Amino acid sequence: MLLARGRIWRVRWVKGTGMVGLDITKAALNEGSSELRELKIEIPLAKWGLLVKHVQSDRKLLGGVLLDFAKHKERVSAAVGNDRLYLELQRVILDATLALVEAGALTLMPPKPTAG
């Protein structure tokens, strides 16, 4: 099921496997970015909250979460380091999160307050 799609990124959910896939559409990249065409990241739905937690925070934190689930880890830094790719990635993650919540597949909880 397609959850979100941008000019570069797309997010799909495979209900039977419980995985959410992030990948770059092949037609979106120019010849200079051909190494990113094979970037595929499959995240268990149970871990999607980690992305949501870091999507608007530091670029390195989001990249670190993506590294945990990427097949081609060396390509994640190139994607997160590119401003155009990174900004659209943030948007499609948020759009996909909304679609998952609307489908009843994901429930988000507010963070627990820390003692201080």
Secondary structure, 3 states (H helix, E strand, C coil): CEEEECCCEEEEEECCCCEEEEEECHHHCCHHHHHHHHCEEEEEHHHHHHHHHHCCCCHHHHHHHHHHHECCHHHHHHHHHCHHHHHHHHHHHHHHHHHHHHCCCCCCCCCCCCCC
